Amino acid sequence: MHEAGELIGRGREADVHLLPDGTVLRRLNHPHDVAHDAEAMRYASSHGFPVPQVFRAEGQDLVMEFVPGRTMLAELGDGTCSIEDAALVLADLLARLRALPTRPGAPAGTGLVHLDLHPDNVLMGPTGPVVIDWTNARDSDRDLDPAFSALIIAQAALGELAEPAKWLLDLLLRALHERGMDPRRRLDLVLQIRLDNPTMSAEEIEALPAAARLVLDGADRLWATAP
């Protein structure tokens, strides 16, 4: 286990520390072999997808490149990033991830999916957006990621950030449609995965069906009226 440095971030599943050598330690707070995360990140990076460089992966500790910049969520909060730009960035990241070739040894027809790609897991770095938190990554149906991202934003649209999140969801759905991605395709499976997530509160779980309905209603309207 690495000696933790300055705490610079804390999430539901991990703490993030800045180490004396300028790298970052992400330490999970639950049993999980981060070699899984490192493999996914290195594969994505090898095909040009923006992730932090991985230096070491051991047990629950992942040591990575420090990416200067704030999360998209933070920049949305103070207006540094517009809702319109955020929707386009998210849709482009989802499209780029979807375009990655199947990993060697993975089932035919599958792709590397992130399963948690949302504004708090995108760092707005000096050279462009960088995707973090690959704990849930796996080889699966490529339609899962658009559904996941839409559902997570729809959850926010039912909370304190209702109005901006609803606008972000609407713009994201439009951007997904333009790129040939339909979040309805695997929404039922994504909803079940979210319902089984042990880190979610009872209130969040209770609101999930309503969040799924927001995604369905928005997508149904868009797909029905789009040329």
SETINU-898151 format. One record per atom (N, C-alpha, C): residue in three letters; x, y, z. Coordinates in steps of 0.1 Angstrom, whole numbers, plus 2048, in hexadecimal, padded with zeros to 3 digits. Example, Ala and Ser with C-alpha at 12.3 -4.5 7.8 and 13.67 -1.06 7.14 Angstrom:
BEGIN
ala8847C784E ala87B7D384E ala8847DF84E ser8807EA847 ser8897F5847 ser88180084F 
//
This chain:
BEGIN
met8087F4800 met800800800 met80980C800 his8058167F8 his80D8227F7 his80A82C802 glu814834806 glu81183E810 glu80984A80A ala7FE84D810 ala7F585780A ala7FB86580D gly7F986E803 gly7FD87B804 gly7F1884807 glu7F1890802 glu7E789A804 glu7DA8967FE leu7CF896806 leu7C2892801 leu7BD89D7F8 ile7BA89A7EB ile7B58A47E2 ile7A78A17DD gly7A28957E0 gly7958927DB gly78F8867E3 arg7828867E5 arg77B87B7EC arg76E8787E5 gly76C86C7E2 gly75F8677DB gly75985C7E3 arg74F8577DD arg74784C7E4 arg75083F7E5 glu75983D7DB glu7608307DB glu76F8327DE ala77483E7DD ala7838407DE ala78784D7E3 asp79384E7E9 asp79985B7EC asp7A585D7E2 val7A88697DF val7B286D7D6 val7BD8757DD his7C98717DC his7D48787E3 his7DF87D7D9 leu7E48897DB leu7F088D7D3 leu7FC8897DA leu8058817D3 leu81187C7D9 leu81C8867D7 pro8278847E0 pro83288E7DF pro83988E7D1 asp8388847C9 asp83F8847BC asp83688A7B1 gly82B88F7B5 gly8228967AB gly81888D7A5 thr8188807A8 thr80E8767A3 thr8028767AC val7F886F7A9 val7EB86E7B0 val7E98607B4 leu7E585E7C1 leu7E18517C6 leu7D28517C8 arg7CB8487C1 arg7BD8457C3 arg7BB8397CB arg7B683A7D7 arg7B582E7E1 arg7A782B7E3 leu7A381F7DE leu79581B7E0 leu7928187EF asn78581A7F3 asn781817801 asn77A80A802 his77B8017F8 his7757F47F8 his77E7EA7F0 pro77D7DD7F3 pro7857D47ED pro7837D47DD his78E7D57D6 his78D7D57C8 his79C7D67C2 asp79F7CD7B9 asp7AC7CD7B3 asp7AD7D77A8 val7B57E27AA val7B57ED7A1 val7BD7E9794 ala7C37DD794 ala7C97D9787 ala7BF7D977C his7B37D6780 his7A77D6776 his7A67E4770 asp7A67EE778 asp7A47FC774 asp7B07FF76B ala7BC7FC770 ala7C87FF768 ala7C87F975A glu7C47ED759 glu7C47E674C glu7BA7EE743 ala7AF7F2748 ala7A57F973F ala7AA80673B met7B080D745 met7B681B741 met7C181A737 arg7CA810739 arg7D580F730 arg7D080B722 tyr7C6803721 tyr7C17FF714 tyr7BB80B70D ala7B2813715 ala7AC81E70F ala7B682870B ser7C182B713 ser7CB83470F ser7D3830703 ser7D5823701 ser7DC81E6F6 ser7D58206E9 his7C88236E9 his7C08266DD his7BC8356DD gly7C383D6E5 gly7C184C6E4 gly7B68516EC phe7B08496F5 phe7A584E6FD phe7AC85570A pro7A686170E pro7AD869718 pro7AB864726 val7B585E72C val7B585A73A val7C285E740 pro7C385E74E pro7D0861754 pro7DA855752 gln7E6858750 gln7F084D74F gln7F184675C val7F283975B val7F2830767 val80182C76A phe80682E776 phe81382B77A phe81481E782 arg80B81C78B arg80B810794 arg7FD80C798 ala7FB7FF799 ala7ED7FA79D ala7F07EF7A7 glu7EB7F07B3 glu7EE7E67BD glu7E27E57C7 gly7DB7DA7C8 gly7D17D97D2 gly7C67E37CF gln7C47EC7D9 gln7BA7F77D8 gln7C08047D4 asp7CD8047D1 asp7D48117CE asp7D88127BF leu7D481D7B9 leu7D78207AB leu7DF82D7AB val7EB82D7A6 val7F48397A5 val7F483D797 met7F084A795 met7EE84F787 met7F485D785 glu7F4861779 glu7F886F775 glu7EE87977C phe7F4884780 phe7EC88F785 phe7E7897779 val7DA898777 val7D58A176D val7D08AE773 pro7D78B9770 pro7D28C6776 pro7C58CA76F gly7BC8CF777 gly7AF8D3773 gly7A48CE77C arg7988D377A arg78D8CF782 arg7838C677B thr77A8C0782 thr7708B877B thr7678C0773 met7618BA769 met7568C0762 met74B8C576B leu7488BD775 leu73D8C177E leu7408CE785 ala74D8CF78A ala7518DC790 ala7508E8787 glu7548E677A glu7548F0770 glu7468F476C leu73D8EA76C leu72F8ED769 leu7298F5775 gly72E8F2781 gly7288F978D gly72B90878D asp73790C788 asp73A91A788 asp73992177A gly734919770 gly73291F763 gly73F91F75A thr74A91975F thr756919756 thr75391074A cys74C90674C cys7478FD741 cys7388FF73F ser734901733 ser726903731 ser71F8F5730 ile7128F5732 ile70A8E9731 ile70B8E3723 glu70A8EC719 glu70B8E870B glu7198E1708 asp7248E770D asp7318E170B asp7328D4712 ala72D8D371E ala72E8C7726 ala7278BB71F ala71B8BE719 ala7148B3712 ala71C8AE706 leu7228B86FF leu72A8B46F3 leu7368AC6F7 val73D8B0701 val7498A9706 val74589B70A leu73A899712 leu73688C717 leu73388370B ala72B889702 ala7278816F6 ala73387C6EE asp73D8856EC asp7498826E5 asp7518776EC leu7528796F9 leu75A86E700 leu7538616FF leu746861700 leu73E8546FF leu74084E6F1 ala7408576E7 ala7428526D9 ala75084C6D7 arg75A8536DD arg76884F6DB arg76A8416E3 leu7648406EE leu7658346F6 leu75E8286EE arg75382B6E9 arg74B8216E1 arg75381C6D5 ala75C8256CF ala7638216C3 ala76F8196C6 leu7738176D3 leu77F80F6D5 leu77D8016D1 pro7877FA6CB pro7867EC6C7 pro7847E36D3 thr77E7D86D1 thr77C7CE6DB thr78A7CA6E1 arg78B7C86EE arg7987C56F4 arg79B7B66F1 pro7A87B36EF pro7AC7A56ED pro7A779C6F8 gly7A07916F5 gly79B7876FE gly78D78A703 ala788796700 ala77A79A704 ala7707936FA pro7647916FE pro75A78B6F6 pro7587936E9 ala75678C6DE ala7547936D1 ala74879C6D2 gly7497A86CC gly73E7B16CC gly73D7BA6D8 thr7457B86E2 thr7457C16EE thr74F7CC6EC gly74E7D66F5 gly7587E16F6 gly75B7E4704 leu7667EC706 leu7697F1713 leu75F7FC717 val7587FA722 val74E804727 val753809735 his750815737 his75481C744 his74A81A74F leu73E81C74C leu73281A755 leu732824761 asp73883075F asp73683A769 asp73B848763 leu73984A756 leu73E85574F leu734861750 his73786A759 his72E87575C his737881760 pro73188D762 pro739899764 pro74389976F asp74089177A asp74A891785 asp755887782 asn755880777 asn760877774 asn76787B767 val765888764 val76D88E758 val77589975E leu78289975D leu78B8A4760 leu78D8AC754 met78B8BA756 met78D8C374B met79C8C774B gly7A48BF745 gly7B38C1746 gly7B78CC73C pro7C48CF73D pro7C98DA734 pro7CA8D6725 thr7CA8C9722 thr7CA8C5714 thr7BC8BF710 gly7B28C0719 gly7A58BA715 gly7A08B2720 pro7938AD71F pro78D8A5729 pro79489772B val795893738 val79B88673B val79187E744 val78F871741 val785869748 val78C862753 ile78786275F ile78C85C76B ile782852771 asp78684B77B asp77E841782 asp779836779 trp78282C777 trp77F82176E trp77C814776 thr778815783 thr77580A78B thr76A801785 asn76080677F asn7557FE779 asn7587F976B ala7637FC765 ala7667F9757 ala7667EA755 arg7617E6749 arg7607D8746 arg75E7D7737 asp75F7CB731 asp75C7C8723 asp74D7C4723 ser7457CC71C ser7377C971B ser7307D070F asp7237D0710 asp71B7D6705 asp71E7E5704 arg7227EA6F9 arg7267F86F7 arg71A8026FA asp70E7FD6F9 asp7038056FB asp70180970A leu708802713 leu706805721 leu70B813725 asp716818720 asp71B825724 asp712830722 pro70C832716 pro70383D714 pro6F783D71D ala6F2831720 ala6E782F729 ala6EB833738 phe6F782F73C phe6FC832749 phe6FE84174B ser704847741 ser706856743 ser6F985D743 ala6F085A73B ala6E386173A ala6DC85E748 leu6DC85274D leu6D584F759 leu6DB857765 ile6E8857766 ile6EE85E771 ile6EB86D771 ile6EB873765 ile6E7881764 ile6D8883767 ala6D087A763 ala6C287A766 ala6BF87A775 gln6C887277C gln6C787278B gln6C987F791 ala6D388678B ala6D6894790 ala6CB89D78D ala6C389B782 ala6B88A377E ala6AC8A2788 leu6AD898791 leu6A289679B leu6A789B7A8 gly6B38A17A9 gly6B88A67B6 gly6B98B57B6 glu6C38BA7BD glu6C58C87BF glu6C98D07B2 leu6CF8C87A9 leu6D48CF79D leu6CA8CC791 ala6BD8CC795 ala6B28C878C ala6B38CF77E glu6B28DC77E glu6B18E3771 glu6BD8E2768 pro6C98E576D pro6D58E3765 pro6D78D5760 ala6D48CB769 ala6D68BD765 ala6CC8B975B lys6BF8BE75C lys6B58BB751 lys6BA8C0744 trp6BF8CC744 trp6C48D2737 trp6D08CA732 leu6D98C673B leu6E48BE737 leu6E08B1731 leu6D68AA737 leu6D189E732 leu6CB89F724 asp6C38AA722 asp6BD8AC715 asp6C78AE70B leu6D18B670E leu6DC8B9704 leu6E48AC701 leu6E78A470C leu6EE89870A leu6E788E701 leu6DA88D704 leu6D28846FB leu6D28886ED arg6D28956EA arg6D389A6DC arg6E08966D6 ala6EB8996DE ala6F88966D9 ala6FA8876D7 leu6F587F6DF leu6F58706DD leu6EE86C6D1 his6E28726CF his6DB86F6C3 his6E28726B6 glu6E987D6B6 glu6F18826AB glu6FD8786A8 arg7018716B2 arg70D8686B1 arg7088596B0 gly6FB8576AE gly6F684A6AC gly6F68416B9 met6F58476C4 met6F48406D1 met6E78426D7 asp6E08376DB asp6D38386E1 asp6D38326EF pro6D283B6F9 pro6D3836707 pro6C782D70C arg6BD82C703 arg6B2823707 arg6B5815705 arg6BF8126FD arg6C18046F9 arg6C47FA705 arg6CC7FF70E arg6D07F671A arg6CC7FD727 leu6C2806726 leu6BE80D732 leu6B980473D asp6B27FA73A asp6AC7F0744 asp6B87EA74C leu6C27E5745 leu6CD7DF74B leu6D57E9754 val6D77F574F val6DE7FF756 val6D7803763 leu6CA803762 leu6C180676E leu6C37FC778 gln6C47EF774 gln6C67E477E gln6D47E5784 ile6DE7E877C ile6EB7E9782 ile6EC7F478C arg6E5800789 arg6E580B792 arg6DE80779F leu6D380079E leu6CB7FC7A9 leu6D37F37B3 asp6DC7EB7AD asp6E47E27B5 asp6F17E87BA asn6F37F57B7 asn6FF7FC7BC asn6FF7FF7CB pro7087F97D2 pro7087FA7E1 pro70B8087E6 thr7118107DE thr71581D7E3 thr70A8287E2 met6FF8247DC met6F482D7DB met6EB82D7E7 ser6E68397EA ser6DD83A7F6 ser6CF8357F2 ala6C78337FD ala6B982E7FB ala6B18397F3 glu6B38457F5 glu6AC8507ED glu6B084F7DF glu6BD84D7DC glu6C184C7CE glu6BB8407C7 ile6BB8357CE ile6B58297C8 ile6A682B7C5 glu69F8317CF glu6918337CD glu68E83C7C1 ala6978467BE ala69584F7B3 ala69984A7A5 leu6A083E7A5 leu6A5839798 leu69B83678D pro68F830791 pro68582E786 pro68183B780 ala67F846788 ala67B853782 ala686858779 ala69385677D ala69E85B775 ala69E854768 ala69C846768 ala69B83F75B ala690844753 arg684848759 arg67984D751 arg67D85A74A leu685862751 leu68986F74B leu69186C73E val69A86273F val6A285F733 val699859728 leu69085072B leu68784B721 leu67F85571B asp67985E723 asp67086871D asp677872714 gly683876719 gly68B87F711 gly690879704 ala69486D705 ala6998666F9 ala68D8636EF asp68285F6F5 asp67685C6EC asp6728686E4 arg6718746EB arg66E8806E4 arg6788846D9 leu6848836DD leu68F8866D3 leu68F87D6C7 trp68E8706C9 trp68F8676BE trp6828676B6 ala67786B6BC ala66A86C6B4 ala66A8786AB thr6718836AF thr6708906A8 thr67C89269F ala68788B6A2 ala69388E69A ala69288868C pro698890682 pro69688B674 pro69E87E672 
//
